[in-house]
Amino acid sequence: MPSSAQPSSTEPTGTRGTLRLRDVADLVAGVPHLLGFHPTDSLVLICLAERDGGIHVGLALRVDLPPVRHQHTVAAQLLQPVIAHDATEVITVVVCQGSPPPWPAEPPHSGLIAALDEVFATGRVQVRHAVWTESIEDGSAWRCYDEPDCGGTLPDPADNPFAAAAALLGNVTFASRDQMRAVLDPDPPDALATRTALIDALLDGSGGVSPPGFDSPADAVRALREAVTAVAERRLDLADEDIARFAMALADHRVRDACLAMVLGTQAEAAENLWLRLTKGVPGPERAEPATLLAFTAYQRGDGALASMALEVAEDADGAHRLSRMLRVALDAGMPPEELTVLALDGAAEARRLEDRS
């Protein structure tokens, strides 16, 4: 099935909370900050509830606009994470080019909105508002699907409550999904080739008991913790040899699982930055390990788009990677990040076991 018909391309929201919004145009203008990038040719679903006079956004999902033959399939697949979050209402936003005012009788992709209405009604979820916009930029045209006189131009997305909330969380809003994905691009081929040779040399000299380059798994965990501290203190300078050794450390799943606990402490941001650096720098199938850790920390922070992209990297590096597969299921189901905290707690327990054995 093409990716446009699968929720595997779904990005959950990166910003949750209660914010005061003037009208639906404000909410549409906030979509880039919910996703982490400005979407194009997309269907965005926003689950919300009114609470204390404001709008509480519980989940936002984005998929490519599907062909007509897949509209009902996509609607049925999107219904599952919406129900899982106990949402009773959604706002749908279609982002694509269309005719400027005066508008024709129907906005683009009206059949998709009809499919969502029909399928979501079976799950007792109301499509509260359905909106089309040509793009999510200051002054872009928008209009409603069900009310001919409902429409106008969008306010500036940069001057939006979600922009302030995203900045407070340290989230960056990229100009496009491709620009956001480029953050994960690997290092130059010559650097990767050098590290591949170093990894091969470590494997050749390994006794098979401890991660190559370390005295024990506990020693490897300590080295990674020290690297996280160095990132936090802005003094980390990773040489090729360091990247190769850390790649071997994380390839030991006892070490990798212990590192899941780093999301729990005050250095979670520094840990995420280290996983990003290693995701870019580690070659071959070993790249899946830091990419999965990056996905986990990003999702715990609420950045579902970055988490999804990091999982794509892990899946490309190692299609049989079990932890990345499990996280993919959680993301596609829209599982709240707090429900995955048990993985971090298990990681902390694994770290203690490794320390006790050393």
C-alpha positions as CSV (number, residue, x, y, z in Angstrom):
1,M,0.0,0.0,0.0
2,P,1.4,3.4,-0.8
3,S,2.7,5.6,2.1
4,S,0.0,8.1,1.5
5,A,-2.6,5.5,2.6
6,Q,-0.8,4.4,5.8
7,P,-0.6,5.9,9.2
8,S,3.1,5.0,9.1
9,S,3.6,8.5,7.8
10,T,1.7,10.0,10.7
11,E,3.4,12.6,12.9
12,P,1.9,13.1,16.4
13,T,1.7,16.6,17.9
14,G,4.8,18.2,19.5
15,T,2.9,20.7,21.7
16,R,0.1,19.9,24.1
17,G,-1.8,22.0,26.6
18,T,-4.5,24.6,27.1
19,L,-4.2,27.8,25.1
20,R,-6.6,30.6,24.4
21,L,-7.4,30.9,20.7
22,R,-9.6,33.5,19.1
23,D,-11.1,31.2,16.4
24,V,-10.5,28.3,14.1
25,A,-8.1,30.4,12.0
26,D,-5.8,30.7,15.1
27,L,-5.9,26.9,15.5
28,V,-5.0,26.3,11.8
29,A,-2.2,28.9,12.0
30,G,-0.8,26.9,14.9
31,V,-0.5,23.6,13.0
32,P,3.1,24.1,12.0
33,H,4.1,24.4,15.7
34,L,2.0,21.3,16.6
35,L,3.8,19.3,13.9
36,G,7.2,20.9,14.1
37,F,7.2,21.9,10.4
38,H,4.9,23.6,7.8
39,P,2.9,20.9,6.1
40,T,2.1,20.8,2.4
41,D,-0.3,18.4,0.5
42,S,-1.4,17.1,3.9
43,L,-4.3,16.1,6.0
44,V,-4.0,17.2,9.6
45,L,-6.3,16.0,12.4
46,I,-6.4,17.9,15.6
47,C,-8.1,16.2,18.6
48,L,-9.3,18.8,21.1
49,A,-11.5,19.4,24.2
50,E,-12.8,22.6,25.7
51,R,-11.4,23.0,29.2
52,D,-11.4,26.0,31.5
53,G,-12.5,28.4,28.8
54,G,-9.7,27.3,26.4
55,I,-8.9,24.6,23.9
56,H,-7.0,21.6,25.0
57,V,-5.1,19.9,22.2
58,G,-4.5,16.3,23.0
59,L,-3.1,15.0,19.7
60,A,-2.4,16.1,16.2
61,L,-1.8,13.7,13.3
62,R,-0.6,14.4,9.8
63,V,-0.7,12.1,6.7
64,D,-0.1,12.7,3.0
65,L,-3.3,13.4,1.1
66,P,-4.5,10.0,-0.1
67,P,-5.8,9.1,-3.5
68,V,-9.6,8.7,-3.8
69,R,-9.4,4.9,-3.6
70,H,-7.7,5.0,-0.2
71,Q,-9.7,7.7,1.5
72,H,-11.9,5.4,3.6
73,T,-8.9,3.2,4.5
74,V,-7.0,6.2,5.7
75,A,-10.0,7.5,7.7
76,A,-10.4,4.1,9.4
77,Q,-6.7,4.0,10.3
78,L,-6.8,7.5,11.7
79,L,-9.8,6.7,13.8
80,Q,-7.9,4.3,16.0
81,P,-5.4,6.7,17.6
82,V,-8.2,9.3,18.0
83,I,-10.3,6.8,19.9
84,A,-7.2,5.7,21.9
85,H,-6.9,9.3,23.2
86,D,-10.6,9.4,24.2
87,A,-11.3,12.2,21.8
88,T,-14.9,13.0,21.0
89,E,-14.2,15.8,18.5
90,V,-11.6,16.6,15.9
91,I,-10.8,19.5,13.6
92,T,-9.5,18.5,10.2
93,V,-7.3,20.7,8.0
94,V,-6.5,20.0,4.4
95,V,-3.4,21.8,3.1
96,C,-3.1,22.0,-0.6
97,Q,-3.3,24.4,-3.5
98,G,-6.7,25.5,-4.6
99,S,-8.7,28.2,-6.3
100,P,-8.5,31.7,-4.7
101,P,-11.7,33.7,-3.9
102,P,-14.3,33.8,-5.3
103,W,-14.4,30.1,-4.5
104,P,-16.0,27.3,-6.4
105,A,-18.8,25.3,-4.8
106,E,-16.5,22.9,-3.0
107,P,-13.0,23.1,-1.7
108,P,-10.4,20.5,-2.8
109,H,-10.7,16.9,-1.4
110,S,-14.3,17.2,-0.3
111,G,-14.6,13.5,-0.7
112,L,-11.9,12.9,1.9
113,I,-13.8,15.0,4.4
114,A,-17.0,13.1,3.6
115,A,-15.1,9.8,4.3
116,L,-13.8,11.1,7.6
117,D,-17.4,12.2,8.6
118,E,-18.8,8.8,7.7
119,V,-16.0,6.7,9.3
120,F,-15.6,8.8,12.5
121,A,-19.3,8.7,13.1
122,T,-19.0,4.9,13.6
123,G,-16.6,5.6,16.4
124,R,-18.8,8.4,17.9
125,V,-16.2,11.0,17.1
126,Q,-17.5,14.3,15.6
127,V,-15.7,16.2,12.9
128,R,-16.4,19.5,14.6
129,H,-14.8,21.7,11.9
130,A,-13.3,20.9,8.5
131,V,-11.1,23.5,6.9
132,W,-9.1,23.8,3.7
133,T,-6.2,26.2,3.3
134,E,-3.8,26.7,0.5
135,S,-0.8,26.9,2.8
136,I,-0.2,27.8,6.5
137,E,1.4,31.2,6.0
138,D,0.5,34.8,7.0
139,G,-2.4,35.9,4.7
140,S,-3.1,32.5,3.2
141,A,-6.6,31.8,2.1
142,W,-8.7,29.4,4.1
143,R,-12.4,28.3,4.0
144,C,-14.7,25.8,5.7
145,Y,-16.1,22.7,3.9
146,D,-19.6,22.8,5.4
147,E,-20.3,26.6,5.6
148,P,-20.0,28.6,2.4
149,D,-19.6,31.9,4.1
150,C,-16.9,30.7,6.6
151,G,-13.4,31.6,5.5
152,G,-10.9,34.3,5.2
153,T,-7.1,34.7,5.5
154,L,-4.9,33.2,8.2
155,P,-3.1,35.2,10.8
156,D,0.7,35.1,11.1
157,P,1.7,31.6,12.4
158,A,4.8,33.2,14.0
159,D,2.4,35.3,16.2
160,N,0.5,32.4,17.6
161,P,0.0,30.9,21.1
162,F,1.4,27.5,19.9
163,A,4.6,29.3,18.6
164,A,5.3,30.5,22.1
165,A,4.5,27.1,23.6
166,A,6.8,25.4,21.2
167,A,9.6,27.8,21.9
168,L,9.2,27.3,25.6
169,L,9.7,23.5,25.1
170,G,12.7,24.2,23.0
171,N,11.0,22.9,19.8
172,V,12.0,24.3,16.4
173,T,9.4,24.8,13.7
174,F,11.0,24.0,10.3
175,A,9.9,25.4,7.0
176,S,9.1,21.9,5.6
177,R,9.2,18.3,6.6
178,D,12.2,17.8,4.3
179,Q,14.1,20.6,6.1
180,M,13.3,18.9,9.4
181,R,14.4,15.5,8.1
182,A,17.7,17.0,6.9
183,V,18.7,17.4,10.5
184,L,19.2,13.6,10.5
185,D,21.3,13.4,7.4
186,P,24.4,11.3,7.9
187,D,27.9,12.6,8.0
188,P,30.0,12.7,4.8
189,P,30.8,9.3,3.2
190,D,34.6,9.5,3.9
191,A,34.0,10.0,7.6
192,L,31.5,7.1,7.7
193,A,34.0,4.9,5.9
194,T,36.7,5.7,8.4
195,R,34.4,4.8,11.3
196,T,33.3,1.6,9.6
197,A,37.0,0.5,9.5
198,L,37.4,1.4,13.1
199,I,34.2,-0.6,14.0
200,D,35.5,-3.6,12.1
201,A,38.8,-3.4,14.0
202,L,37.0,-3.3,17.3
203,L,35.0,-6.3,16.4
204,D,38.1,-8.2,15.3
205,G,39.7,-7.6,18.6
206,S,36.6,-8.3,20.7
207,G,36.4,-11.2,23.1
208,G,32.6,-11.2,22.8
209,V,31.8,-10.6,26.5
210,S,31.9,-6.9,26.8
211,P,31.1,-4.2,24.3
212,P,34.2,-3.8,22.1
213,G,36.4,-1.0,23.4
214,F,35.1,-1.2,27.0
215,D,35.9,-3.3,30.0
216,S,32.3,-4.1,30.8
217,P,28.7,-3.0,29.9
218,A,28.8,-0.9,33.1
219,D,32.0,0.8,31.9
220,A,30.2,1.6,28.6
221,V,27.2,3.1,30.3
222,R,29.5,5.3,32.5
223,A,31.3,6.5,29.4
224,L,28.1,7.5,27.7
225,R,26.9,9.3,30.8
226,E,30.2,11.2,30.8
227,A,29.6,12.1,27.2
228,V,26.1,13.4,28.0
229,T,27.6,15.5,30.8
230,A,30.2,16.9,28.4
231,V,27.4,17.8,25.9
232,A,25.5,19.6,28.7
233,E,28.7,21.5,29.5
234,R,29.4,22.2,25.8
235,R,32.8,20.5,25.9
236,L,32.2,17.3,23.9
237,D,34.5,16.8,20.9
238,L,33.8,13.4,19.4
239,A,36.6,11.9,17.4
240,D,36.1,9.1,14.9
241,E,37.4,6.6,17.5
242,D,34.9,7.8,20.1
243,I,32.0,7.4,17.6
244,A,33.1,3.9,16.8
245,R,33.4,2.9,20.4
246,F,30.0,4.4,21.3
247,A,28.4,2.6,18.3
248,M,29.8,-0.7,19.7
249,A,28.6,0.2,23.2
250,L,25.0,0.9,22.0
251,A,25.0,-2.3,19.9
252,D,25.0,-4.1,23.2
253,H,21.3,-4.0,24.1
254,R,22.0,-4.0,27.8
255,V,23.9,-0.7,27.4
256,R,21.3,0.8,25.0
257,D,18.4,-0.1,27.3
258,A,20.2,1.4,30.3
259,C,20.6,4.6,28.2
260,L,16.8,4.9,27.9
261,A,16.8,6.1,31.5
262,M,18.7,9.2,30.6
263,V,15.4,10.8,29.6
264,L,14.4,10.9,33.2
265,G,17.1,13.2,34.6
266,T,18.0,16.9,34.2
267,Q,20.3,16.0,31.3
268,A,17.6,14.7,29.0
269,E,18.2,17.5,26.5
270,A,21.9,16.8,26.4
271,A,21.3,13.1,26.0
272,E,19.0,13.8,23.0
273,N,21.7,16.0,21.5
274,L,24.2,13.1,21.9
275,W,21.9,10.6,20.3
276,L,21.4,13.1,17.4
277,R,25.1,13.4,16.9
278,L,25.6,9.7,16.9
279,T,22.6,9.1,14.6
280,K,24.4,11.3,12.1
281,G,27.8,9.9,12.7
282,V,27.4,6.1,13.2
283,P,27.6,4.1,10.0
284,G,25.8,0.9,8.9
285,P,23.2,-1.1,10.9
286,E,24.7,0.2,14.2
287,R,23.0,3.5,13.3
288,A,19.7,2.1,14.4
289,E,20.6,2.2,18.1
290,P,21.3,5.9,18.5
291,A,18.4,6.7,16.2
292,T,16.0,4.7,18.3
293,L,17.2,6.4,21.5
294,L,16.7,9.8,19.7
295,A,13.2,8.8,18.8
296,F,12.4,7.8,22.3
297,T,13.8,11.0,23.9
298,A,12.1,13.2,21.2
299,Y,8.8,11.5,21.8
300,Q,9.1,11.8,25.6
301,R,9.7,15.6,25.0
302,G,6.5,15.7,22.9
303,D,8.2,16.0,19.5
304,G,6.4,13.3,17.6
305,A,7.5,14.4,14.2
306,L,11.2,14.2,15.0
307,A,10.6,10.9,16.7
308,S,8.9,9.5,13.6
309,M,11.7,10.6,11.4
310,A,14.3,9.1,13.7
311,L,12.5,5.8,13.6
312,E,12.6,6.0,9.8
313,V,16.4,6.2,10.1
314,A,16.4,3.2,12.5
315,E,14.2,1.2,10.2
316,D,16.3,2.0,7.2
317,A,19.5,1.0,9.0
318,D,18.1,-2.3,10.5
319,G,14.7,-3.5,9.3
320,A,14.6,-6.1,12.0
321,H,15.3,-3.8,14.9
322,R,12.8,-4.8,17.6
323,L,12.8,-1.7,19.8
324,S,12.3,0.6,16.9
325,R,9.4,-1.6,15.7
326,M,7.8,-1.4,19.2
327,L,8.2,2.4,19.3
328,R,6.7,2.7,15.8
329,V,3.6,0.8,16.9
330,A,3.3,3.2,19.9
331,L,3.7,6.3,17.7
332,D,1.2,5.1,15.0
333,A,-1.3,4.4,17.8
334,G,-0.8,7.9,19.2
335,M,0.2,6.5,22.6
336,P,0.7,9.3,25.1
337,P,4.5,9.7,25.8
338,E,3.9,9.2,29.5
339,E,2.7,5.7,28.9
340,L,6.2,4.9,27.5
341,T,8.0,6.1,30.6
342,V,8.0,2.5,31.8
343,L,10.8,1.9,29.2
344,A,12.9,4.5,30.9
345,L,12.2,3.0,34.3
346,D,13.2,-0.4,33.0
347,G,16.4,1.2,31.6
348,A,17.2,2.6,35.0
349,A,16.8,-0.9,36.6
350,E,19.0,-2.4,33.8
351,A,21.7,0.3,34.6
352,R,21.6,-0.7,38.3
353,R,22.0,-4.4,37.4
354,L,25.0,-3.6,35.2
355,E,26.6,-1.6,38.0
356,D,26.0,-4.4,40.5
357,R,27.7,-7.0,38.2
358,S,30.7,-4.8,37.5
